Amino acid sequence: MREKENKDWTLRAPGIHGECVPMCDRAREEVDFCIVGAGAGGGVVGAKLAEAGFSVVILDAGPHWNPVKDFVSDEVASRKLFWTDERITGGDDAVELGANNSGKGVGGSTVHYSMIAMRAHPEDFRRRTLEGEVPGADMQDWPVTFEDLEPYYEEVEEALQIAGPTRYPWGRRRKRYPQREHELNASAQVLVRGCMKLGIPVAPAPIATLSAPHRDRPPCVYRGFCNYGCTTNAKSSILVTYIPRAIAAGAEVRANSMVARIEHDEHGRVTGVLHFHKRSSELFRQRARNVVLAGYAVETPRLLLNSSSTLFPDGLANSSGLVGKCFMLHTGEQVFAKFPDHISQYKAPPPGGAITEHFNRTMPDVDFICGYTIEVVGPHPVDFAARLATARGMWGATLRRTMLDYNYYSGLGIVGEVLPQWGNIVKLHGTERDGYGLPVAHVVFSFHKNDKQIVAHAKEKMKEILRAAGGEDVWSADRTAHLLGTCRMGADPSDSVVNRDCRAHDVPNLFICDGSVFPTSTAVNPSLTIEAIAARTADRISEMARRGELKNV
């Protein structure tokens, strides 16, 4: 690196297009922590580290959204909130990655997620112990327990002001949610009606949107476009909760900054990151004493693999060979039925307002382990039409006639546990490059036999519930959701990428804090667990610093 006219810094970046490029002023300043990704993991850990007195820069590949100006009640126009950059998929069950809840922009996927805020259960952290060895799967216990995360679940629920029921019939007894439960919309009432008739326990779902005013934020006005960005700030996304906290504590949030590579010194300690800014070909260096990756289950391993060097020939922090391995998601099959009464399935109170975890367990007398959660879904017209086209083969006049009855349909969906498999991987594509000249992610995925058996069971149960509620013309649509795994946590450096504190085994000043660290997928929406892990990681980092275990911090 050399100085240019006493003003800008330049660098040469072999293997990344754009060499000898000017550096921004801030890049000359070394910070305590550079955090890559401003979503559920990065936003939480960034805010807490800044509040603990560390200097923090948070980089995100997308814009810093202004809810009032940038969010619109339009399905197509809101696609910009999703990560839709090119990715290559393959395997027996290639997945549509753009539809799997990744987000691009400050706030990440919490800007457009369905807000269901569920805790994992104690048994979810002990799958290997409880289920034993499963042929074809790599089941592992988590190196943290439910007891380790429980105080952080409570902390995050309070910070997000989760609205939930006074009595939740699954999991351990817990104190009351910060805000009262939301009223149930017509689709949620369908689930309640069907479950009650069949004797299946059901409850209002815990939801991350306000049911009463909180500080400067209003309660939900039930406009019904929750999955396309909340214009009123009632939705407790990271964008309007933890990011303002981070900024108030002195952190810099740098949007439109696509990180290309993590740098390290001759001792294998990271020294910062190289990133592009606003789609330019210029590379910028952000120097940092520590780096936290929070880019989620595809972009995090992609970045580590793209940061290979002579010291780390197989990718940064990858001596175990597990970076990119055991990629998981959730099965998300949906079942719909037509009702004689007007439903308006998209309309709030928030879609997903009711839930049953009755099947979220290893059940007796079934041919599979683990289980699934059933939730209410409420696709808007464009998405619903797409489901009709792909699931029922409807096109043209037939599709148009069916869509005239859109408001009479109601649907259910699952969050089904998917087993970790070595053959499900995220790797760098050999020839395909993105707009920056970086290798794109190549994701290979196939379902385990157990995953398929869960789906088959769930479809039949959802059909039973909808028919019991009075539905007819029942049909199902295949779907997946929530990308997980690829940099799992564990106690053994030969069998995991990070330890129980999300600290990389190979690189002592590198942390990974997102859904990629999950050893197993669980059968609940993952956002609250990601946020709880991030909150705990921030506290553990502060403790390490106090003990002098982090150099130069």
C-alpha positions as CSV (number, residue, x, y, z in Angstrom):
1,M,0.0,0.0,0.0
2,R,1.4,3.5,-0.9
3,E,0.3,7.0,-0.3
4,K,-1.0,9.0,-3.3
5,E,-0.3,12.8,-3.2
6,N,-0.6,12.8,0.7
7,K,-4.3,12.4,0.3
8,D,-5.7,9.0,-0.7
9,W,-4.4,5.5,-0.1
10,T,-4.2,3.0,-2.9
11,L,-3.9,-0.8,-3.0
12,R,-3.3,-3.6,-5.4
13,A,-5.9,-6.4,-5.2
14,P,-4.7,-9.4,-7.3
15,G,-7.6,-11.6,-8.4
16,I,-10.2,-8.8,-7.9
17,H,-10.8,-6.5,-10.7
18,G,-9.9,-2.8,-10.1
19,E,-6.3,-2.4,-9.0
20,C,-4.5,0.7,-7.8
21,V,-7.7,2.3,-6.6
22,P,-8.3,5.3,-4.2
23,M,-9.3,4.6,-0.6
24,C,-11.9,6.6,1.2
25,D,-10.8,8.7,4.2
26,R,-12.5,6.6,6.8
27,A,-10.6,3.5,5.5
28,R,-7.3,5.0,7.0
29,E,-8.8,4.7,10.5
30,E,-8.4,1.3,12.1
31,V,-11.5,0.4,14.1
32,D,-12.0,-2.1,16.8
33,F,-14.6,-4.0,14.9
34,C,-15.7,-4.2,11.3
35,I,-19.0,-6.0,10.9
36,V,-20.0,-7.4,7.5
37,G,-23.8,-7.4,7.3
38,A,-26.4,-5.2,9.0
39,G,-29.2,-7.8,9.5
40,A,-30.4,-9.9,12.4
41,G,-26.9,-10.9,13.5
42,G,-24.7,-7.9,12.5
43,G,-27.2,-5.2,13.6
44,V,-27.5,-6.7,17.1
45,V,-23.8,-7.4,17.7
46,G,-22.9,-4.0,16.2
47,A,-25.2,-2.1,18.4
48,K,-24.1,-3.9,21.6
49,L,-20.4,-3.5,20.8
50,A,-20.8,0.2,20.1
51,E,-22.7,0.6,23.3
52,A,-19.9,-1.2,25.1
53,G,-17.5,1.5,24.0
54,F,-15.8,-0.2,21.0
55,S,-15.3,1.7,17.7
56,V,-17.5,0.0,15.1
57,V,-18.1,0.1,11.3
58,I,-21.0,-1.9,9.9
59,L,-20.9,-2.6,6.2
60,D,-23.9,-3.7,4.2
61,A,-24.1,-4.5,0.5
62,G,-27.5,-2.8,0.1
63,P,-29.0,0.6,0.7
64,H,-29.8,2.2,4.1
65,W,-33.6,2.2,3.7
66,N,-35.9,5.0,4.6
67,P,-39.2,3.3,5.4
68,V,-41.4,6.3,4.5
69,K,-39.7,6.9,1.1
70,D,-38.5,3.4,0.1
71,F,-41.2,1.0,1.1
72,V,-44.3,0.7,-1.0
73,S,-47.5,-1.5,-1.1
74,D,-46.4,-3.2,-4.3
75,E,-45.2,-6.8,-4.6
76,V,-43.0,-6.3,-7.7
77,A,-41.5,-2.9,-6.6
78,S,-40.6,-4.5,-3.2
79,R,-38.4,-7.2,-4.7
80,K,-35.4,-4.8,-4.2
81,L,-35.6,-5.7,-0.5
82,F,-34.5,-9.3,-1.3
83,W,-31.1,-10.5,-2.2
84,T,-31.6,-11.4,-5.9
85,D,-28.0,-11.3,-7.1
86,E,-27.1,-14.2,-9.3
87,R,-26.4,-17.6,-7.6
88,I,-26.0,-21.0,-9.3
89,T,-28.0,-23.8,-7.8
90,G,-27.9,-27.6,-8.3
91,G,-28.4,-30.9,-6.7
92,D,-31.4,-33.3,-6.7
93,D,-33.6,-30.5,-5.1
94,A,-32.1,-27.2,-6.3
95,V,-33.6,-24.4,-4.3
96,E,-34.8,-21.0,-5.4
97,L,-32.4,-18.9,-3.3
98,G,-34.0,-15.5,-4.0
99,A,-37.2,-16.6,-2.4
100,N,-35.6,-17.8,0.8
101,N,-35.7,-14.7,3.1
102,S,-32.3,-13.3,2.4
103,G,-32.3,-9.5,2.4
104,K,-30.1,-6.8,0.8
105,G,-29.9,-3.5,2.6
106,V,-29.6,-2.3,6.2
107,G,-31.8,-4.4,8.3
108,G,-31.3,-7.5,6.1
109,S,-34.2,-9.9,5.8
110,T,-35.9,-8.5,9.0
111,V,-37.1,-5.6,6.7
112,H,-39.4,-8.1,4.8
113,Y,-39.7,-11.1,7.1
114,S,-43.0,-12.4,8.5
115,M,-42.0,-11.2,12.0
116,I,-42.7,-14.6,13.7
117,A,-40.4,-14.5,16.7
118,M,-40.0,-18.0,18.1
119,R,-37.5,-19.5,20.5
120,A,-35.8,-22.8,19.8
121,H,-36.5,-25.5,22.4
122,P,-34.1,-27.1,24.9
123,E,-34.1,-30.4,22.9
124,D,-33.2,-28.6,19.7
125,F,-29.7,-28.0,21.1
126,R,-29.2,-31.8,21.8
127,R,-30.3,-33.4,18.6
128,R,-27.3,-35.8,18.4
129,T,-27.8,-36.9,22.0
130,L,-31.6,-37.4,21.6
131,E,-31.7,-38.9,18.1
132,G,-28.4,-40.7,17.9
133,E,-26.7,-41.4,14.6
134,V,-28.9,-40.9,11.5
135,P,-27.7,-42.6,8.3
136,G,-26.8,-39.9,5.6
137,A,-27.0,-37.0,8.1
138,D,-24.4,-35.3,10.2
139,M,-26.4,-34.6,13.4
140,Q,-24.6,-32.6,16.0
141,D,-25.3,-31.2,19.5
142,W,-24.9,-27.4,19.7
143,P,-22.0,-26.3,21.9
144,V,-24.4,-23.9,23.7
145,T,-27.5,-24.8,25.6
146,F,-31.0,-23.4,25.8
147,E,-30.0,-22.1,29.3
148,D,-27.1,-20.2,27.7
149,L,-29.4,-18.4,25.3
150,E,-32.5,-18.0,27.5
151,P,-31.4,-14.6,29.0
152,Y,-30.6,-13.4,25.5
153,Y,-34.0,-14.5,24.2
154,E,-35.5,-12.4,26.9
155,E,-33.2,-9.5,26.1
156,V,-34.0,-9.5,22.4
157,E,-37.7,-10.0,23.0
158,E,-37.7,-6.9,25.2
159,A,-35.6,-4.9,22.7
160,L,-38.0,-5.8,19.8
161,Q,-41.1,-5.5,22.0
162,I,-42.4,-8.9,20.9
163,A,-46.2,-9.1,21.0
164,G,-47.3,-12.5,22.2
165,P,-49.9,-14.5,24.1
166,T,-50.1,-14.7,27.9
167,R,-50.1,-18.5,27.6
168,Y,-47.9,-20.3,25.1
169,P,-48.4,-24.0,25.4
170,W,-45.0,-25.2,24.1
171,G,-41.6,-25.0,25.5
172,R,-40.5,-23.9,29.0
173,R,-42.6,-21.6,31.1
174,R,-41.6,-18.1,30.4
175,K,-42.4,-14.6,31.6
176,R,-44.9,-12.6,29.7
177,Y,-44.1,-11.0,26.3
178,P,-43.5,-7.3,26.4
179,Q,-46.6,-6.5,24.4
180,R,-50.1,-8.0,24.2
181,E,-50.9,-10.5,21.4
182,H,-52.4,-9.2,18.2
183,E,-55.9,-9.9,17.2
184,L,-56.3,-12.8,14.7
185,N,-57.1,-12.1,11.1
186,A,-59.5,-14.3,9.1
187,S,-56.8,-16.7,8.0
188,A,-55.6,-17.2,11.6
189,Q,-59.1,-17.9,12.7
190,V,-59.2,-20.7,10.0
191,L,-56.2,-22.4,11.7
192,V,-57.8,-22.0,15.1
193,R,-61.1,-23.3,14.0
194,G,-59.6,-26.4,12.3
195,C,-57.2,-27.2,15.1
196,M,-59.9,-26.9,17.8
197,K,-62.2,-29.2,15.8
198,L,-59.4,-31.8,15.6
199,G,-58.2,-31.4,19.2
200,I,-54.8,-29.9,18.2
201,P,-53.5,-27.2,20.5
202,V,-53.1,-23.8,18.9
203,A,-52.2,-20.3,20.0
204,P,-51.6,-16.7,18.8
205,A,-48.0,-16.4,17.4
206,P,-45.4,-14.2,19.0
207,I,-44.8,-11.5,16.5
208,A,-42.2,-8.7,16.1
209,T,-44.5,-5.8,15.5
210,L,-46.0,-3.4,18.0
211,S,-49.5,-4.0,19.3
212,A,-49.2,-0.8,21.4
213,P,-47.2,2.4,21.1
214,H,-43.5,2.2,22.1
215,R,-41.3,5.2,22.5
216,D,-41.5,7.0,19.1
217,R,-43.0,4.1,17.2
218,P,-46.7,3.6,16.6
219,P,-48.6,0.3,16.8
220,C,-49.3,-1.7,13.7
221,V,-52.1,-0.2,11.6
222,Y,-52.8,-3.6,9.9
223,R,-52.2,-2.4,6.4
224,G,-51.4,-5.9,5.3
225,F,-48.1,-5.4,3.5
226,C,-45.8,-6.6,6.2
227,N,-43.6,-8.7,3.9
228,Y,-42.8,-5.7,1.7
229,G,-41.4,-3.3,4.2
230,C,-43.3,-1.5,6.9
231,T,-43.8,2.2,6.2
232,T,-45.0,3.1,9.7
233,N,-42.1,1.6,11.7
234,A,-44.4,-0.6,13.7
235,K,-42.5,-3.6,12.5
236,S,-39.6,-4.3,14.8
237,S,-37.0,-4.8,12.1
238,I,-33.3,-4.4,12.9
239,L,-33.5,-1.3,10.7
240,V,-35.6,0.6,13.2
241,T,-34.5,-1.0,16.5
242,Y,-30.8,-2.0,16.8
243,I,-29.4,0.1,13.9
244,P,-30.5,3.4,15.5
245,R,-29.0,2.2,18.8
246,A,-25.7,1.4,17.0
247,I,-25.6,4.9,15.4
248,A,-26.5,6.6,18.6
249,A,-23.6,4.8,20.3
250,G,-21.1,6.1,17.7
251,A,-21.0,3.2,15.1
252,E,-20.8,4.1,11.4
253,V,-23.2,2.2,9.2
254,R,-21.8,2.2,5.7
255,A,-24.5,1.1,3.1
256,N,-24.0,0.0,-0.5
257,S,-20.6,-1.6,0.5
258,M,-20.1,-5.0,-1.0
259,V,-17.3,-6.8,0.8
260,A,-15.0,-8.7,-1.6
261,R,-12.2,-10.1,0.6
262,I,-11.0,-10.3,4.2
263,E,-7.3,-9.5,4.7
264,H,-4.9,-11.0,7.2
265,D,-1.3,-10.7,8.3
266,E,1.5,-13.2,8.2
267,H,0.4,-14.6,11.6
268,G,-3.1,-15.4,10.3
269,R,-4.9,-12.6,12.2
270,V,-7.4,-10.6,10.2
271,T,-6.5,-6.9,9.6
272,G,-9.6,-5.6,7.8
273,V,-11.7,-6.0,4.7
274,L,-11.7,-4.9,1.1
275,H,-15.0,-3.6,-0.2
276,F,-16.6,-2.0,-3.2
277,H,-18.8,1.0,-2.8
278,K,-22.0,2.0,-4.7
279,R,-21.4,-0.4,-7.6
280,S,-18.1,1.3,-8.6
281,S,-15.0,-0.6,-9.6
282,E,-13.0,1.0,-6.8
283,L,-11.9,-1.1,-3.9
284,F,-11.7,0.4,-0.4
285,R,-9.9,-1.0,2.6
286,Q,-11.4,-0.9,6.1
287,R,-8.8,-1.6,8.6
288,A,-10.0,-3.4,11.8
289,R,-8.6,-5.1,14.8
290,N,-11.4,-7.6,14.7
291,V,-13.9,-8.7,12.0
292,V,-17.4,-10.0,12.5
293,L,-19.1,-11.8,9.6
294,A,-22.9,-11.6,9.5
295,G,-23.7,-12.1,5.8
296,Y,-25.9,-15.2,6.3
297,A,-25.6,-18.8,5.1
298,V,-24.6,-18.2,1.5
299,E,-22.6,-14.9,1.5
300,T,-20.6,-15.7,4.6
301,P,-19.0,-18.9,3.3
302,R,-18.7,-17.3,-0.1
303,L,-16.6,-14.5,1.4
304,L,-14.4,-16.9,3.5
305,L,-13.7,-19.0,0.4
306,N,-13.0,-16.0,-1.6
307,S,-10.4,-14.9,1.0
308,S,-8.1,-17.8,0.4
309,S,-4.4,-17.2,0.5
310,T,-1.1,-19.1,0.8
311,L,-1.7,-19.3,4.5
312,F,-5.3,-20.4,4.1
313,P,-5.3,-22.2,0.7
314,D,-8.8,-23.7,1.2
315,G,-10.4,-20.5,2.4
316,L,-10.1,-18.4,5.5
317,A,-10.9,-20.2,8.8
318,N,-11.4,-23.5,6.9
319,S,-8.9,-25.9,8.2
320,S,-11.8,-28.2,9.1
321,G,-13.0,-28.2,5.5
322,L,-16.5,-27.3,6.8
323,V,-16.9,-23.8,5.4
324,G,-19.8,-24.1,3.1
325,K,-20.7,-27.6,4.2
326,C,-24.0,-28.8,5.8
327,F,-26.0,-26.1,4.1
328,M,-29.6,-26.3,5.4
329,L,-32.9,-24.6,5.0
330,H,-36.5,-25.2,6.2
331,T,-39.1,-27.0,4.3
332,G,-42.0,-24.6,3.8
333,E,-44.7,-26.5,2.0
334,Q,-48.0,-24.6,1.9
335,V,-51.6,-25.9,1.6
336,F,-54.5,-23.7,0.5
337,A,-58.3,-24.2,0.5
338,K,-61.3,-22.2,-0.7
339,F,-63.9,-21.1,1.8
340,P,-67.5,-19.9,1.3
341,D,-66.8,-16.7,3.4
342,H,-64.6,-13.7,2.5
343,I,-61.1,-14.3,3.9
344,S,-58.7,-11.7,2.3
345,Q,-55.7,-13.8,3.3
346,Y,-53.2,-11.0,2.8
347,K,-54.9,-8.6,5.3
348,A,-53.6,-7.9,8.7
349,P,-53.5,-8.3,11.7
350,P,-50.2,-9.7,10.6
351,P,-50.3,-12.9,8.5
352,G,-49.0,-15.7,10.7
353,G,-51.1,-14.6,13.6
354,A,-51.8,-18.1,14.8
355,I,-49.5,-21.1,15.2
356,T,-49.3,-24.7,16.4
357,E,-46.1,-26.4,17.5
358,H,-48.0,-29.6,18.3
359,F,-45.9,-31.5,15.6
360,N,-42.6,-29.8,16.5
361,R,-41.1,-32.9,18.1
362,T,-40.1,-36.5,17.4
363,M,-43.5,-38.1,17.5
364,P,-44.4,-41.7,18.3
365,D,-45.7,-43.9,15.5
366,V,-44.2,-41.9,12.6
367,D,-41.4,-42.9,10.3
368,F,-39.2,-39.8,10.8
369,I,-37.4,-37.9,13.6
370,C,-37.7,-34.2,14.4
371,G,-40.8,-32.3,13.3
372,Y,-42.4,-29.1,12.0
373,T,-44.4,-26.0,13.0
374,I,-47.6,-25.0,11.2
375,E,-48.2,-21.3,10.6
376,V,-50.6,-19.1,8.8
377,V,-49.5,-17.8,5.4
378,G,-51.0,-14.9,3.4
379,P,-49.5,-14.5,0.0
380,H,-50.4,-11.4,-2.0
381,P,-52.0,-11.7,-5.4
382,V,-48.8,-12.0,-7.5
383,D,-47.3,-14.6,-5.3
384,F,-50.6,-16.5,-5.0
385,A,-50.9,-16.5,-8.8
386,A,-47.4,-17.9,-9.1
387,R,-48.3,-20.7,-6.7
388,L,-51.3,-21.6,-8.8
389,A,-49.2,-21.6,-11.9
390,T,-46.4,-23.8,-10.5
391,A,-48.4,-26.1,-8.2
392,R,-51.6,-26.5,-10.3
393,G,-50.4,-25.7,-13.8
394,M,-52.9,-22.9,-14.2
395,W,-52.3,-20.4,-17.0
396,G,-54.3,-17.9,-19.1
397,A,-58.0,-17.7,-18.7
398,T,-58.1,-20.5,-16.1
399,L,-55.7,-18.7,-13.9
400,R,-57.6,-15.5,-14.3
401,R,-60.9,-17.1,-13.3
402,T,-59.4,-18.7,-10.3
403,M,-57.7,-15.4,-9.2
404,L,-61.1,-13.8,-9.1
405,D,-61.8,-15.9,-6.0
406,Y,-58.4,-14.9,-4.4
407,N,-60.2,-13.4,-1.4
408,Y,-61.9,-16.7,-0.6
409,Y,-58.7,-18.7,-0.2
410,S,-56.8,-19.3,3.0
411,G,-53.5,-21.1,3.5
412,L,-51.2,-22.8,6.0
413,G,-47.4,-23.4,5.8
414,I,-44.8,-25.3,7.7
415,V,-41.4,-24.6,9.1
416,G,-40.0,-28.1,8.8
417,E,-36.6,-29.3,10.2
418,V,-34.1,-30.3,7.6
419,L,-31.2,-32.5,8.6
420,P,-27.6,-31.4,8.0
421,Q,-25.8,-33.4,5.2
422,W,-22.2,-33.1,4.1
423,G,-23.3,-33.2,0.4
424,N,-25.3,-30.0,0.7
425,I,-22.8,-27.2,0.1
426,V,-22.0,-23.6,-0.8
427,K,-18.9,-23.2,-2.9
428,L,-17.5,-20.8,-5.5
429,H,-18.5,-21.3,-9.0
430,G,-15.7,-22.1,-11.3
431,T,-16.4,-19.7,-14.1
432,E,-19.5,-17.5,-13.3
433,R,-18.7,-14.0,-12.0
434,D,-20.9,-11.2,-10.6
435,G,-20.8,-7.5,-11.5
436,Y,-17.7,-7.0,-9.4
437,G,-15.8,-9.8,-11.0
438,L,-16.2,-12.0,-7.9
439,P,-17.0,-15.7,-8.2
440,V,-20.7,-16.3,-7.5
441,A,-22.0,-18.8,-5.0
442,H,-22.8,-22.3,-6.3
443,V,-25.3,-24.0,-3.9
444,V,-25.9,-27.7,-4.2
445,F,-28.8,-29.2,-2.2
446,S,-30.7,-32.5,-1.9
447,F,-33.3,-33.4,0.6
448,H,-32.7,-36.3,3.1
449,K,-35.3,-39.0,3.2
450,N,-36.3,-37.8,6.6
451,D,-37.0,-34.3,5.2
452,K,-39.4,-35.7,2.6
453,Q,-41.2,-37.8,5.2
454,I,-41.8,-34.7,7.4
455,V,-43.2,-32.9,4.4
456,A,-45.6,-35.7,3.5
457,H,-46.9,-35.9,7.0
458,A,-47.3,-32.1,7.3
459,K,-49.2,-31.8,4.0
460,E,-51.8,-34.3,5.2
461,K,-52.2,-32.6,8.6
462,M,-52.6,-29.2,7.0
463,K,-55.2,-30.6,4.6
464,E,-57.1,-32.1,7.6
465,I,-57.0,-28.8,9.4
466,L,-58.3,-26.8,6.4
467,R,-61.1,-29.3,5.7
468,A,-62.1,-29.4,9.4
469,A,-62.3,-25.6,9.2
470,G,-64.7,-25.8,6.3
471,G,-62.3,-25.5,3.3
472,E,-62.8,-27.1,-0.1
473,D,-60.7,-27.3,-3.3
474,V,-57.6,-28.1,-1.1
475,W,-54.2,-28.1,-2.8
476,S,-50.5,-27.8,-1.9
477,A,-47.5,-25.9,-3.2
478,D,-43.9,-26.8,-2.6
479,R,-41.7,-24.2,-1.0
480,T,-38.6,-23.7,1.1
481,A,-37.4,-20.9,3.5
482,H,-34.7,-19.7,5.8
483,L,-31.1,-20.5,4.7
484,L,-28.9,-22.0,7.5
485,G,-25.7,-23.8,8.3
486,T,-22.3,-23.7,6.3
487,C,-20.1,-22.3,9.2
488,R,-21.3,-24.3,12.2
489,M,-20.3,-23.8,15.8
490,G,-18.8,-26.6,17.8
491,A,-16.3,-27.5,20.5
492,D,-14.0,-29.5,18.1
493,P,-12.0,-27.4,15.7
494,S,-11.7,-30.4,13.3
495,D,-15.5,-30.6,13.1
496,S,-16.7,-27.0,13.2
497,V,-15.7,-23.5,12.0
498,V,-16.4,-21.4,15.2
499,N,-16.6,-22.2,18.9
500,R,-19.5,-21.6,21.3
501,D,-18.7,-17.9,21.3
502,C,-18.8,-17.7,17.5
503,R,-15.1,-17.1,17.4
504,A,-13.3,-18.8,14.5
505,H,-11.1,-21.7,15.6
506,D,-8.4,-20.8,13.1
507,V,-8.4,-17.0,13.3
508,P,-8.7,-15.6,16.9
509,N,-9.9,-12.1,15.9
510,L,-12.6,-13.3,13.4
511,F,-16.2,-13.9,14.5
512,I,-19.2,-15.3,12.6
513,C,-22.6,-14.3,13.9
514,D,-25.5,-15.3,11.7
515,G,-27.6,-18.3,10.7
516,S,-24.6,-20.0,9.2
517,V,-23.4,-21.1,12.7
518,F,-26.5,-23.3,13.3
519,P,-25.4,-27.0,13.7
520,T,-29.0,-28.1,13.1
521,S,-31.9,-26.2,11.6
522,T,-34.6,-26.6,14.3
523,A,-38.3,-26.3,13.2
524,V,-38.9,-22.7,14.2
525,N,-38.4,-19.4,12.4
526,P,-34.7,-18.6,13.1
527,S,-34.5,-14.8,13.5
528,L,-34.9,-14.7,17.2
529,T,-32.2,-17.4,17.7
530,I,-29.8,-15.5,15.4
531,E,-30.5,-12.3,17.4
532,A,-30.0,-14.1,20.7
533,I,-26.7,-15.6,19.6
534,A,-25.6,-12.2,18.4
535,A,-26.5,-10.6,21.7
536,R,-24.6,-13.3,23.6
537,T,-21.6,-13.0,21.3
538,A,-21.3,-9.3,21.9
539,D,-21.3,-9.9,25.7
540,R,-18.7,-12.6,25.3
541,I,-16.5,-10.4,23.2
542,S,-16.7,-7.6,25.9
543,E,-15.7,-10.2,28.5
544,M,-12.7,-11.3,26.4
545,A,-11.6,-7.7,26.0
546,R,-11.8,-7.1,29.7
547,R,-9.6,-10.2,30.3
548,G,-7.1,-9.1,27.7
549,E,-7.9,-11.9,25.3
550,L,-8.4,-9.6,22.3
551,K,-5.2,-7.8,21.2
552,N,-5.2,-4.1,20.8
553,V,-8.8,-3.6,22.0
